[in-house]
Amino acid sequence: MKCPLCQAPASQEDRPFCSKLCKDRDLLSWINEDYKIPVKDEEQGDKKDD
Ligand SMILES: [Zn+2]
């Protein structure tokens, strides 16, 4: 089994990653994906408060 991030052999402890570093990197990268979702889109266009 190889580390999906750097293709180094996976370690027993951090499978399928080669190290904690890659494990963390992967985790962070998908957390960041989550943050990409735009949330500030609903508050505008609702200014009919006359
Ligand atoms: Zn790696």
mmCIF file of the protein (N, C-alpha, C, O) and its ligand, coordinates in Angstrom:
data_MODEL
# 
_entry.id   MODEL 
# 
loop_
_entity.id 
_entity.type 
_entity.pdbx_number_of_molecules 
1 polymer     1 
2 non-polymer 1 
# 
_entity_poly.entity_id                      1 
_entity_poly.type                           'polypeptide(L)' 
_entity_poly.nstd_linkage                   no 
_entity_poly.nstd_monomer                   no 
_entity_poly.pdbx_seq_one_letter_code       MKCPLCQAPASQEDRPFCSKLCKDRDLLSWINEDYKIPVKDEEQGDKKDD 
_entity_poly.pdbx_seq_one_letter_code_can   MKCPLCQAPASQEDRPFCSKLCKDRDLLSWINEDYKIPVKDEEQGDKKDD 
_entity_poly.pdbx_strand_id                 A 
# 
loop_
_entity_poly_seq.entity_id 
_entity_poly_seq.num 
_entity_poly_seq.mon_id 
_entity_poly_seq.hetero 
1 1  MET n 
1 2  LYS n 
1 3  CYS n 
1 4  PRO n 
1 5  LEU n 
1 6  CYS n 
1 7  GLN n 
1 8  ALA n 
1 9  PRO n 
1 10 ALA n 
1 11 SER n 
1 12 GLN n 
1 13 GLU n 
1 14 ASP n 
1 15 ARG n 
1 16 PRO n 
1 17 PHE n 
1 18 CYS n 
1 19 SER n 
1 20 LYS n 
1 21 LEU n 
1 22 CYS n 
1 23 LYS n 
1 24 ASP n 
1 25 ARG n 
1 26 ASP n 
1 27 LEU n 
1 28 LEU n 
1 29 SER n 
1 30 TRP n 
1 31 ILE n 
1 32 ASN n 
1 33 GLU n 
1 34 ASP n 
1 35 TYR n 
1 36 LYS n 
1 37 ILE n 
1 38 PRO n 
1 39 VAL n 
1 40 LYS n 
1 41 ASP n 
1 42 GLU n 
1 43 GLU n 
1 44 GLN n 
1 45 GLY n 
1 46 ASP n 
1 47 LYS n 
1 48 LYS n 
1 49 ASP n 
1 50 ASP n 
# 
loop_
_struct_asym.id 
_struct_asym.entity_id 
A 1 
B 2 
# 
loop_
_chem_comp.id 
_chem_comp.type 
_chem_comp.mon_nstd_flag 
ALA 'L-peptide linking' y 
ARG 'L-peptide linking' y 
ASN 'L-peptide linking' y 
ASP 'L-peptide linking' y 
CYS 'L-peptide linking' y 
GLN 'L-peptide linking' y 
GLU 'L-peptide linking' y 
GLY 'peptide linking'   y 
ILE 'L-peptide linking' y 
LEU 'L-peptide linking' y 
LYS 'L-peptide linking' y 
MET 'L-peptide linking' y 
PHE 'L-peptide linking' y 
PRO 'L-peptide linking' y 
SER 'L-peptide linking' y 
TRP 'L-peptide linking' y 
TYR 'L-peptide linking' y 
VAL 'L-peptide linking' y 
ZN  non-polymer         . 
# 
_pdbx_entity_nonpoly.entity_id   2 
_pdbx_entity_nonpoly.name        ? 
_pdbx_entity_nonpoly.comp_id     ZN 
# 
_pdbx_nonpoly_scheme.asym_id         B 
_pdbx_nonpoly_scheme.entity_id       2 
_pdbx_nonpoly_scheme.mon_id          ZN 
_pdbx_nonpoly_scheme.ndb_seq_num     1 
_pdbx_nonpoly_scheme.pdb_seq_num     101 
_pdbx_nonpoly_scheme.auth_seq_num    101 
_pdbx_nonpoly_scheme.pdb_mon_id      ZN 
_pdbx_nonpoly_scheme.auth_mon_id     ZN 
_pdbx_nonpoly_scheme.pdb_strand_id   A 
_pdbx_nonpoly_scheme.pdb_ins_code    . 
# 
loop_
_atom_site.group_PDB 
_atom_site.id 
_atom_site.type_symbol 
_atom_site.label_atom_id 
_atom_site.label_alt_id 
_atom_site.label_comp_id 
_atom_site.label_asym_id 
_atom_site.label_entity_id 
_atom_site.label_seq_id 
_atom_site.pdbx_PDB_ins_code 
_atom_site.Cartn_x 
_atom_site.Cartn_y 
_atom_site.Cartn_z 
_atom_site.occupancy 
_atom_site.B_iso_or_equiv 
_atom_site.pdbx_formal_charge 
_atom_site.auth_seq_id 
_atom_site.auth_comp_id 
_atom_site.auth_asym_id 
_atom_site.auth_atom_id 
_atom_site.pdbx_PDB_model_num 
ATOM   1   N  N  . MET A 1 1  ? 0.831   -1.202 0.000  1.00 0.00 ? 1   MET A N  1 
ATOM   2   C  CA . MET A 1 1  ? 0.000   0.000  0.000  1.00 0.00 ? 1   MET A CA 1 
ATOM   3   C  C  . MET A 1 1  ? 0.868   1.256  0.000  1.00 0.00 ? 1   MET A C  1 
ATOM   4   O  O  . MET A 1 1  ? 1.871   1.344  0.709  1.00 0.00 ? 1   MET A O  1 
ATOM   5   N  N  . LYS A 1 2  ? 0.451   2.225  -0.818 1.00 0.00 ? 2   LYS A N  1 
ATOM   6   C  CA . LYS A 1 2  ? 1.252   3.452  -0.902 1.00 0.00 ? 2   LYS A CA 1 
ATOM   7   C  C  . LYS A 1 2  ? 0.470   4.662  -0.432 1.00 0.00 ? 2   LYS A C  1 
ATOM   8   O  O  . LYS A 1 2  ? -0.756  4.717  -0.533 1.00 0.00 ? 2   LYS A O  1 
ATOM   9   N  N  . CYS A 1 3  ? 1.212   5.626  0.085  1.00 0.00 ? 3   CYS A N  1 
ATOM   10  C  CA . CYS A 1 3  ? 0.608   6.865  0.532  1.00 0.00 ? 3   CYS A CA 1 
ATOM   11  C  C  . CYS A 1 3  ? -0.013  7.592  -0.656 1.00 0.00 ? 3   CYS A C  1 
ATOM   12  O  O  . CYS A 1 3  ? 0.669   7.841  -1.650 1.00 0.00 ? 3   CYS A O  1 
ATOM   13  N  N  . PRO A 1 4  ? -1.287  7.933  -0.568 1.00 0.00 ? 4   PRO A N  1 
ATOM   14  C  CA . PRO A 1 4  ? -1.963  8.599  -1.685 1.00 0.00 ? 4   PRO A CA 1 
ATOM   15  C  C  . PRO A 1 4  ? -1.422  9.998  -1.956 1.00 0.00 ? 4   PRO A C  1 
ATOM   16  O  O  . PRO A 1 4  ? -1.635  10.546 -3.037 1.00 0.00 ? 4   PRO A O  1 
ATOM   17  N  N  . LEU A 1 5  ? -0.738  10.568 -1.003 1.00 0.00 ? 5   LEU A N  1 
ATOM   18  C  CA . LEU A 1 5  ? -0.244  11.931 -1.186 1.00 0.00 ? 5   LEU A CA 1 
ATOM   19  C  C  . LEU A 1 5  ? 1.147   11.973 -1.782 1.00 0.00 ? 5   LEU A C  1 
ATOM   20  O  O  . LEU A 1 5  ? 1.412   12.790 -2.664 1.00 0.00 ? 5   LEU A O  1 
ATOM   21  N  N  . CYS A 1 6  ? 2.028   11.123 -1.330 1.00 0.00 ? 6   CYS A N  1 
ATOM   22  C  CA . CYS A 1 6  ? 3.403   11.234 -1.799 1.00 0.00 ? 6   CYS A CA 1 
ATOM   23  C  C  . CYS A 1 6  ? 3.936   9.918  -2.357 1.00 0.00 ? 6   CYS A C  1 
ATOM   24  O  O  . CYS A 1 6  ? 5.104   9.825  -2.735 1.00 0.00 ? 6   CYS A O  1 
ATOM   25  N  N  . GLN A 1 7  ? 3.085   8.913  -2.406 1.00 0.00 ? 7   GLN A N  1 
ATOM   26  C  CA . GLN A 1 7  ? 3.445   7.628  -3.011 1.00 0.00 ? 7   GLN A CA 1 
ATOM   27  C  C  . GLN A 1 7  ? 4.517   6.869  -2.241 1.00 0.00 ? 7   GLN A C  1 
ATOM   28  O  O  . GLN A 1 7  ? 5.036   5.870  -2.738 1.00 0.00 ? 7   GLN A O  1 
ATOM   29  N  N  . ALA A 1 8  ? 4.855   7.317  -1.053 1.00 0.00 ? 8   ALA A N  1 
ATOM   30  C  CA . ALA A 1 8  ? 5.797   6.551  -0.245 1.00 0.00 ? 8   ALA A CA 1 
ATOM   31  C  C  . ALA A 1 8  ? 5.054   5.368  0.368  1.00 0.00 ? 8   ALA A C  1 
ATOM   32  O  O  . ALA A 1 8  ? 3.829   5.391  0.487  1.00 0.00 ? 8   ALA A O  1 
ATOM   33  N  N  . PRO A 1 9  ? 5.790   4.349  0.751  1.00 0.00 ? 9   PRO A N  1 
ATOM   34  C  CA . PRO A 1 9  ? 5.153   3.193  1.376  1.00 0.00 ? 9   PRO A CA 1 
ATOM   35  C  C  . PRO A 1 9  ? 4.394   3.606  2.636  1.00 0.00 ? 9   PRO A C  1 
ATOM   36  O  O  . PRO A 1 9  ? 4.908   4.366  3.457  1.00 0.00 ? 9   PRO A O  1 
ATOM   37  N  N  . ALA A 1 10 ? 3.174   3.101  2.782  1.00 0.00 ? 10  ALA A N  1 
ATOM   38  C  CA . ALA A 1 10 ? 2.370   3.473  3.936  1.00 0.00 ? 10  ALA A CA 1 
ATOM   39  C  C  . ALA A 1 10 ? 2.946   2.875  5.210  1.00 0.00 ? 10  ALA A C  1 
ATOM   40  O  O  . ALA A 1 10 ? 3.527   1.790  5.202  1.00 0.00 ? 10  ALA A O  1 
ATOM   41  N  N  . SER A 1 11 ? 2.774   3.597  6.293  1.00 0.00 ? 11  SER A N  1 
ATOM   42  C  CA . SER A 1 11 ? 3.233   3.064  7.564  1.00 0.00 ? 11  SER A CA 1 
ATOM   43  C  C  . SER A 1 11 ? 2.100   2.323  8.238  1.00 0.00 ? 11  SER A C  1 
ATOM   44  O  O  . SER A 1 11 ? 0.929   2.581  7.956  1.00 0.00 ? 11  SER A O  1 
ATOM   45  N  N  . GLN A 1 12 ? 2.430   1.425  9.104  1.00 0.00 ? 12  GLN A N  1 
ATOM   46  C  CA . GLN A 1 12 ? 1.405   0.635  9.785  1.00 0.00 ? 12  GLN A CA 1 
ATOM   47  C  C  . GLN A 1 12 ? 0.483   1.515  10.607 1.00 0.00 ? 12  GLN A C  1 
ATOM   48  O  O  . GLN A 1 12 ? -0.730  1.306  10.643 1.00 0.00 ? 12  GLN A O  1 
ATOM   49  N  N  . GLU A 1 13 ? 1.059   2.477  11.250 1.00 0.00 ? 13  GLU A N  1 
ATOM   50  C  CA . GLU A 1 13 ? 0.274   3.309  12.149 1.00 0.00 ? 13  GLU A CA 1 
ATOM   51  C  C  . GLU A 1 13 ? -0.635  4.283  11.436 1.00 0.00 ? 13  GLU A C  1 
ATOM   52  O  O  . GLU A 1 13 ? -1.737  4.580  11.899 1.00 0.00 ? 13  GLU A O  1 
ATOM   53  N  N  . ASP A 1 14 ? -0.167  4.773  10.316 1.00 0.00 ? 14  ASP A N  1 
ATOM   54  C  CA . ASP A 1 14 ? -0.911  5.850  9.663  1.00 0.00 ? 14  ASP A CA 1 
ATOM   55  C  C  . ASP A 1 14 ? -1.501  5.450  8.327  1.00 0.00 ? 14  ASP A C  1 
ATOM   56  O  O  . ASP A 1 14 ? -1.801  6.302  7.491  1.00 0.00 ? 14  ASP A O  1 
ATOM   57  N  N  . ARG A 1 15 ? -1.662  4.184  8.131  1.00 0.00 ? 15  ARG A N  1 
ATOM   58  C  CA . ARG A 1 15 ? -2.265  3.719  6.893  1.00 0.00 ? 15  ARG A CA 1 
ATOM   59  C  C  . ARG A 1 15 ? -3.522  4.510  6.561  1.00 0.00 ? 15  ARG A C  1 
ATOM   60  O  O  . ARG A 1 15 ? -4.251  4.865  7.488  1.00 0.00 ? 15  ARG A O  1 
ATOM   61  N  N  . PRO A 1 16 ? -3.824  4.810  5.302  1.00 0.00 ? 16  PRO A N  1 
ATOM   62  C  CA . PRO A 1 16 ? -2.980  4.470  4.159  1.00 0.00 ? 16  PRO A CA 1 
ATOM   63  C  C  . PRO A 1 16 ? -1.872  5.473  3.905  1.00 0.00 ? 16  PRO A C  1 
ATOM   64  O  O  . PRO A 1 16 ? -1.254  5.467  2.840  1.00 0.00 ? 16  PRO A O  1 
ATOM   65  N  N  . PHE A 1 17 ? -1.622  6.319  4.861  1.00 0.00 ? 17  PHE A N  1 
ATOM   66  C  CA . PHE A 1 17 ? -0.587  7.340  4.656  1.00 0.00 ? 17  PHE A CA 1 
ATOM   67  C  C  . PHE A 1 17 ? 0.766   6.858  5.165  1.00 0.00 ? 17  PHE A C  1 
ATOM   68  O  O  . PHE A 1 17 ? 0.869   5.874  5.898  1.00 0.00 ? 17  PHE A O  1 
ATOM   69  N  N  . CYS A 1 18 ? 1.808   7.593  4.747  1.00 0.00 ? 18  CYS A N  1 
ATOM   70  C  CA . CYS A 1 18 ? 3.149   7.156  5.098  1.00 0.00 ? 18  CYS A CA 1 
ATOM   71  C  C  . CYS A 1 18 ? 3.544   7.709  6.464  1.00 0.00 ? 18  CYS A C  1 
ATOM   72  O  O  . CYS A 1 18 ? 4.447   7.183  7.115  1.00 0.00 ? 18  CYS A O  1 
ATOM   73  N  N  . SER A 1 19 ? 2.873   8.759  6.889  1.00 0.00 ? 19  SER A N  1 
ATOM   74  C  CA . SER A 1 19 ? 3.261   9.400  8.138  1.00 0.00 ? 19  SER A CA 1 
ATOM   75  C  C  . SER A 1 19 ? 2.128   10.283 8.638  1.00 0.00 ? 19  SER A C  1 
ATOM   76  O  O  . SER A 1 19 ? 1.138   10.510 7.943  1.00 0.00 ? 19  SER A O  1 
ATOM   77  N  N  . LYS A 1 20 ? 2.294   10.767 9.838  1.00 0.00 ? 20  LYS A N  1 
ATOM   78  C  CA . LYS A 1 20 ? 1.280   11.658 10.396 1.00 0.00 ? 20  LYS A CA 1 
ATOM   79  C  C  . LYS A 1 20 ? 1.164   12.924 9.575  1.00 0.00 ? 20  LYS A C  1 
ATOM   80  O  O  . LYS A 1 20 ? 0.090   13.511 9.445  1.00 0.00 ? 20  LYS A O  1 
ATOM   81  N  N  . LEU A 1 21 ? 2.302   13.332 9.022  1.00 0.00 ? 21  LEU A N  1 
ATOM   82  C  CA . LEU A 1 21 ? 2.312   14.549 8.230  1.00 0.00 ? 21  LEU A CA 1 
ATOM   83  C  C  . LEU A 1 21 ? 1.330   14.452 7.062  1.00 0.00 ? 21  LEU A C  1 
ATOM   84  O  O  . LEU A 1 21 ? 0.511   15.345 6.844  1.00 0.00 ? 21  LEU A O  1 
ATOM   85  N  N  . CYS A 1 22 ? 1.427   13.378 6.338  1.00 0.00 ? 22  CYS A N  1 
ATOM   86  C  CA . CYS A 1 22 ? 0.542   13.212 5.187  1.00 0.00 ? 22  CYS A CA 1 
ATOM   87  C  C  . CYS A 1 22 ? -0.896  13.015 5.646  1.00 0.00 ? 22  CYS A C  1 
ATOM   88  O  O  . CYS A 1 22 ? -1.834  13.479 4.998  1.00 0.00 ? 22  CYS A O  1 
ATOM   89  N  N  . LYS A 1 23 ? -1.056  12.346 6.736  1.00 0.00 ? 23  LYS A N  1 
ATOM   90  C  CA . LYS A 1 23 ? -2.391  12.139 7.271  1.00 0.00 ? 23  LYS A CA 1 
ATOM   91  C  C  . LYS A 1 23 ? -3.035  13.497 7.576  1.00 0.00 ? 23  LYS A C  1 
ATOM   92  O  O  . LYS A 1 23 ? -4.176  13.763 7.197  1.00 0.00 ? 23  LYS A O  1 
ATOM   93  N  N  . ASP A 1 24 ? -2.276  14.337 8.266  1.00 0.00 ? 24  ASP A N  1 
ATOM   94  C  CA . ASP A 1 24 ? -2.778  15.670 8.590  1.00 0.00 ? 24  ASP A CA 1 
ATOM   95  C  C  . ASP A 1 24 ? -3.032  16.489 7.342  1.00 0.00 ? 24  ASP A C  1 
ATOM   96  O  O  . ASP A 1 24 ? -4.021  17.215 7.243  1.00 0.00 ? 24  ASP A O  1 
ATOM   97  N  N  . ARG A 1 25 ? -2.133  16.361 6.402  1.00 0.00 ? 25  ARG A N  1 
ATOM   98  C  CA . ARG A 1 25 ? -2.287  17.125 5.178  1.00 0.00 ? 25  ARG A CA 1 
ATOM   99  C  C  . ARG A 1 25 ? -3.583  16.761 4.468  1.00 0.00 ? 25  ARG A C  1 
ATOM   100 O  O  . ARG A 1 25 ? -4.303  17.623 3.965  1.00 0.00 ? 25  ARG A O  1 
ATOM   101 N  N  . ASP A 1 26 ? -3.853  15.495 4.442  1.00 0.00 ? 26  ASP A N  1 
ATOM   102 C  CA . ASP A 1 26 ? -5.066  15.045 3.781  1.00 0.00 ? 26  ASP A CA 1 
ATOM   103 C  C  . ASP A 1 26 ? -6.299  15.568 4.508  1.00 0.00 ? 26  ASP A C  1 
ATOM   104 O  O  . ASP A 1 26 ? -7.256  16.041 3.895  1.00 0.00 ? 26  ASP A O  1 
ATOM   105 N  N  . LEU A 1 27 ? -6.246  15.470 5.821  1.00 0.00 ? 27  LEU A N  1 
ATOM   106 C  CA . LEU A 1 27 ? -7.365  15.937 6.628  1.00 0.00 ? 27  LEU A CA 1 
ATOM   107 C  C  . LEU A 1 27 ? -7.598  17.428 6.379  1.00 0.00 ? 27  LEU A C  1 
ATOM   108 O  O  . LEU A 1 27 ? -8.724  17.866 6.147  1.00 0.00 ? 27  LEU A O  1 
ATOM   109 N  N  . LEU A 1 28 ? -6.522  18.184 6.433  1.00 0.00 ? 28  LEU A N  1 
ATOM   110 C  CA . LEU A 1 28 ? -6.629  19.623 6.216  1.00 0.00 ? 28  LEU A CA 1 
ATOM   111 C  C  . LEU A 1 28 ? -7.177  19.932 4.838  1.00 0.00 ? 28  LEU A C  1 
ATOM   112 O  O  . LEU A 1 28 ? -8.018  20.817 4.678  1.00 0.00 ? 28  LEU A O  1 
ATOM   113 N  N  . SER A 1 29 ? -6.704  19.208 3.854  1.00 0.00 ? 29  SER A N  1 
ATOM   114 C  CA . SER A 1 29 ? -7.132  19.530 2.506  1.00 0.00 ? 29  SER A CA 1 
ATOM   115 C  C  . SER A 1 29 ? -8.620  19.311 2.352  1.00 0.00 ? 29  SER A C  1 
ATOM   116 O  O  . SER A 1 29 ? -9.283  20.049 1.624  1.00 0.00 ? 29  SER A O  1 
ATOM   117 N  N  . TRP A 1 30 ? -9.156  18.302 3.028  1.00 0.00 ? 30  TRP A N  1 
ATOM   118 C  CA . TRP A 1 30 ? -10.594 18.175 2.836  1.00 0.00 ? 30  TRP A CA 1 
ATOM   119 C  C  . TRP A 1 30 ? -11.407 19.067 3.755  1.00 0.00 ? 30  TRP A C  1 
ATOM   120 O  O  . TRP A 1 30 ? -12.570 19.363 3.480  1.00 0.00 ? 30  TRP A O  1 
ATOM   121 N  N  . ILE A 1 31 ? -10.803 19.484 4.824  1.00 0.00 ? 31  ILE A N  1 
ATOM   122 C  CA . ILE A 1 31 ? -11.470 20.509 5.625  1.00 0.00 ? 31  ILE A CA 1 
ATOM   123 C  C  . ILE A 1 31 ? -11.536 21.808 4.835  1.00 0.00 ? 31  ILE A C  1 
ATOM   124 O  O  . ILE A 1 31 ? -12.550 22.506 4.849  1.00 0.00 ? 31  ILE A O  1 
ATOM   125 N  N  . ASN A 1 32 ? -10.457 22.120 4.153  1.00 0.00 ? 32  ASN A N  1 
ATOM   126 C  CA . ASN A 1 32 ? -10.438 23.325 3.334  1.00 0.00 ? 32  ASN A CA 1 
ATOM   127 C  C  . ASN A 1 32 ? -11.465 23.268 2.219  1.00 0.00 ? 32  ASN A C  1 
ATOM   128 O  O  . ASN A 1 32 ? -12.085 24.280 1.892  1.00 0.00 ? 32  ASN A O  1 
ATOM   129 N  N  . GLU A 1 33 ? -11.645 22.124 1.648  1.00 0.00 ? 33  GLU A N  1 
ATOM   130 C  CA . GLU A 1 33 ? -12.668 21.970 0.621  1.00 0.00 ? 33  GLU A CA 1 
ATOM   131 C  C  . GLU A 1 33 ? -14.016 22.394 1.178  1.00 0.00 ? 33  GLU A C  1 
ATOM   132 O  O  . GLU A 1 33 ? -14.810 23.053 0.506  1.00 0.00 ? 33  GLU A O  1 
ATOM   133 N  N  . ASP A 1 34 ? -14.251 22.008 2.399  1.00 0.00 ? 34  ASP A N  1 
ATOM   134 C  CA . ASP A 1 34 ? -15.509 22.329 3.033  1.00 0.00 ? 34  ASP A CA 1 
ATOM   135 C  C  . ASP A 1 34 ? -15.685 23.828 3.196  1.00 0.00 ? 34  ASP A C  1 
ATOM   136 O  O  . ASP A 1 34 ? -16.777 24.369 3.022  1.00 0.00 ? 34  ASP A O  1 
ATOM   137 N  N  . TYR A 1 35 ? -14.587 24.484 3.533  1.00 0.00 ? 35  TYR A N  1 
ATOM   138 C  CA . TYR A 1 35 ? -14.676 25.923 3.752  1.00 0.00 ? 35  TYR A CA 1 
ATOM   139 C  C  . TYR A 1 35 ? -14.906 26.696 2.469  1.00 0.00 ? 35  TYR A C  1 
ATOM   140 O  O  . TYR A 1 35 ? -15.286 27.867 2.496  1.00 0.00 ? 35  TYR A O  1 
ATOM   141 N  N  . LYS A 1 36 ? -14.673 26.039 1.352  1.00 0.00 ? 36  LYS A N  1 
ATOM   142 C  CA . LYS A 1 36 ? -14.816 26.745 0.075  1.00 0.00 ? 36  LYS A CA 1 
ATOM   143 C  C  . LYS A 1 36 ? -16.264 27.074 -0.235 1.00 0.00 ? 36  LYS A C  1 
ATOM   144 O  O  . LYS A 1 36 ? -16.548 27.972 -1.027 1.00 0.00 ? 36  LYS A O  1 
ATOM   145 N  N  . ILE A 1 37 ? -17.157 26.363 0.373  1.00 0.00 ? 37  ILE A N  1 
ATOM   146 C  CA . ILE A 1 37 ? -18.569 26.583 0.078  1.00 0.00 ? 37  ILE A CA 1 
ATOM   147 C  C  . ILE A 1 37 ? -18.988 27.998 0.476  1.00 0.00 ? 37  ILE A C  1 
ATOM   148 O  O  . ILE A 1 37 ? -18.891 28.369 1.646  1.00 0.00 ? 37  ILE A O  1 
ATOM   149 N  N  . PRO A 1 38 ? -19.445 28.773 -0.477 1.00 0.00 ? 38  PRO A N  1 
ATOM   150 C  CA . PRO A 1 38 ? -19.851 30.151 -0.178 1.00 0.00 ? 38  PRO A CA 1 
ATOM   151 C  C  . PRO A 1 38 ? -21.107 30.183 0.674  1.00 0.00 ? 38  PRO A C  1 
ATOM   152 O  O  . PRO A 1 38 ? -22.118 29.557 0.356  1.00 0.00 ? 38  PRO A O  1 
ATOM   153 N  N  . VAL A 1 39 ? -21.017 30.921 1.753  1.00 0.00 ? 39  VAL A N  1 
ATOM   154 C  CA . VAL A 1 39 ? -22.155 30.961 2.665  1.00 0.00 ? 39  VAL A CA 1 
ATOM   155 C  C  . VAL A 1 39 ? -22.831 32.323 2.642  1.00 0.00 ? 39  VAL A C  1 
ATOM   156 O  O  . VAL A 1 39 ? -24.016 32.457 2.947  1.00 0.00 ? 39  VAL A O  1 
ATOM   157 N  N  . LYS A 1 40 ? -22.034 33.344 2.268  1.00 0.00 ? 40  LYS A N  1 
ATOM   158 C  CA . LYS A 1 40 ? -22.606 34.687 2.279  1.00 0.00 ? 40  LYS A CA 1 
ATOM   159 C  C  . LYS A 1 40 ? -23.316 34.998 0.968  1.00 0.00 ? 40  LYS A C  1 
ATOM   160 O  O  . LYS A 1 40 ? -22.851 35.837 0.196  1.00 0.00 ? 40  LYS A O  1 
ATOM   161 N  N  . ASP A 1 41 ? -24.387 34.361 0.722  1.00 0.00 ? 41  ASP A N  1 
ATOM   162 C  CA . ASP A 1 41 ? -25.091 34.611 -0.519 1.00 0.00 ? 41  ASP A CA 1 
ATOM   163 C  C  . ASP A 1 41 ? -26.572 34.825 -0.263 1.00 0.00 ? 41  ASP A C  1 
ATOM   164 O  O  . ASP A 1 41 ? -27.316 35.257 -1.143 1.00 0.00 ? 41  ASP A O  1 
ATOM   165 N  N  . GLU A 1 42 ? -26.973 34.522 0.927  1.00 0.00 ? 42  GLU A N  1 
ATOM   166 C  CA . GLU A 1 42 ? -28.407 34.597 1.196  1.00 0.00 ? 42  GLU A CA 1 
ATOM   167 C  C  . GLU A 1 42 ? -28.817 35.928 1.796  1.00 0.00 ? 42  GLU A C  1 
ATOM   168 O  O  . GLU A 1 42 ? -29.977 36.330 1.715  1.00 0.00 ? 42  GLU A O  1 
ATOM   169 N  N  . GLU A 1 43 ? -27.853 36.605 2.397  1.00 0.00 ? 43  GLU A N  1 
ATOM   170 C  CA . GLU A 1 43 ? -28.219 37.823 3.103  1.00 0.00 ? 43  GLU A CA 1 
ATOM   171 C  C  . GLU A 1 43 ? -28.447 39.008 2.179  1.00 0.00 ? 43  GLU A C  1 
ATOM   172 O  O  . GLU A 1 43 ? -29.019 40.024 2.574  1.00 0.00 ? 43  GLU A O  1 
ATOM   173 N  N  . GLN A 1 44 ? -27.992 38.858 0.945  1.00 0.00 ? 44  GLN A N  1 
ATOM   174 C  CA . GLN A 1 44 ? -28.198 39.961 0.010  1.00 0.00 ? 44  GLN A CA 1 
ATOM   175 C  C  . GLN A 1 44 ? -29.408 39.715 -0.877 1.00 0.00 ? 44  GLN A C  1 
ATOM   176 O  O  . GLN A 1 44 ? -29.869 38.582 -1.018 1.00 0.00 ? 44  GLN A O  1 
ATOM   177 N  N  . GLY A 1 45 ? -29.919 40.789 -1.473 1.00 0.00 ? 45  GLY A N  1 
ATOM   178 C  CA . GLY A 1 45 ? -31.080 40.646 -2.331 1.00 0.00 ? 45  GLY A CA 1 
ATOM   179 C  C  . GLY A 1 45 ? -32.360 40.545 -1.530 1.00 0.00 ? 45  GLY A C  1 
ATOM   180 O  O  . GLY A 1 45 ? -33.407 40.139 -2.034 1.00 0.00 ? 45  GLY A O  1 
ATOM   181 N  N  . ASP A 1 46 ? -32.250 40.918 -0.293 1.00 0.00 ? 46  ASP A N  1 
ATOM   182 C  CA . ASP A 1 46 ? -33.425 40.830 0.572  1.00 0.00 ? 46  ASP A CA 1 
ATOM   183 C  C  . ASP A 1 46 ? -33.688 42.168 1.237  1.00 0.00 ? 46  ASP A C  1 
ATOM   184 O  O  . ASP A 1 46 ? -34.110 42.253 2.390  1.00 0.00 ? 46  ASP A O  1 
ATOM   185 N  N  . LYS A 1 47 ? -33.419 43.209 0.459  1.00 0.00 ? 47  LYS A N  1 
ATOM   186 C  CA . LYS A 1 47 ? -33.475 44.533 1.067  1.00 0.00 ? 47  LYS A CA 1 
ATOM   187 C  C  . LYS A 1 47 ? -34.822 45.225 0.870  1.00 0.00 ? 47  LYS A C  1 
ATOM   188 O  O  . LYS A 1 47 ? -34.870 46.450 0.766  1.00 0.00 ? 47  LYS A O  1 
ATOM   189 N  N  . LYS A 1 48 ? -35.865 44.497 0.820  1.00 0.00 ? 48  LYS A N  1 
ATOM   190 C  CA . LYS A 1 48 ? -37.176 45.141 0.626  1.00 0.00 ? 48  LYS A CA 1 
ATOM   191 C  C  . LYS A 1 48 ? -37.828 45.407 1.979  1.00 0.00 ? 48  LYS A C  1 
ATOM   192 O  O  . LYS A 1 48 ? -38.813 44.781 2.371  1.00 0.00 ? 48  LYS A O  1 
ATOM   193 N  N  . ASP A 1 49 ? -37.230 46.360 2.660  1.00 0.00 ? 49  ASP A N  1 
ATOM   194 C  CA . ASP A 1 49 ? -37.731 46.625 4.004  1.00 0.00 ? 49  ASP A CA 1 
ATOM   195 C  C  . ASP A 1 49 ? -38.400 47.997 4.076  1.00 0.00 ? 49  ASP A C  1 
ATOM   196 O  O  . ASP A 1 49 ? -38.481 48.593 5.149  1.00 0.00 ? 49  ASP A O  1 
ATOM   197 N  N  . ASP A 1 50 ? -38.868 48.485 2.963  1.00 0.00 ? 50  ASP A N  1 
ATOM   198 C  CA . ASP A 1 50 ? -39.474 49.812 2.924  1.00 0.00 ? 50  ASP A CA 1 
ATOM   199 C  C  . ASP A 1 50 ? -40.800 49.850 3.631  1.00 0.00 ? 50  ASP A C  1 
ATOM   200 O  O  . ASP A 1 50 ? -41.440 50.900 3.686  1.00 0.00 ? 50  ASP A O  1 
HETATM 201 ZN ZN . ZN  B 2 .  ? 2.993   10.471 2.362  1.00 0.00 2 101 ZN  A ZN 1 
# 
